Amino acid sequence: MNFASFSMRPTWRMPRRWSDVKKRSARLKKIVALAEAEERNQRVLTGRSQSQLNQQFGRLGELNAYRQSYADKAKHNADLRSAHWKDYQNFLSKLDRAVRSQRQIVHDCEQSLETHRRQWMEKRQRLESLERVRERYQQEEHLHDERLEQRTQDDMPAAPRLYEDDK
């Protein structure tokens, strides 16, 4: 990494002209709108991930309940023949594999949700930062407009005096 080009100077500088501030404020408004769209899209993705996770949790619950009820039926039916017992054990084994597979799907959905949530939070923080900057620019513009109005009002009474001295 080249540290020679590294500068401790802030990247933000006062504008040379007031019209630059107005332009910068308008440009920032567009950037904030884009950031809002990005944040909204990421929020939608996060919501979809959450609903997918809920759906997969539901499937896991259904599989566990079905496996449990199947195991309970076999316990109550003690007079199973050996051929049926082997089929029962094979089916129970398949249910166990399905439950493990569904747990992995739930785990993957949890990771996906966490990734989407983290990305959404980053987009949200960026948007909030941009909105704070936009508010600061708007306050600066408002203050400048107030000062300009005050100067205009201060200069108005002086104008008639200039003409009075010419008489």
Summary of the structure (lengths in Angstrom):
residues: 167
radius of gyration: 34.3
end to end distance: 73.7
largest distance: 127.8
contacts: 384
relative contact order: 0.11
helix: 86%
strand: 0%
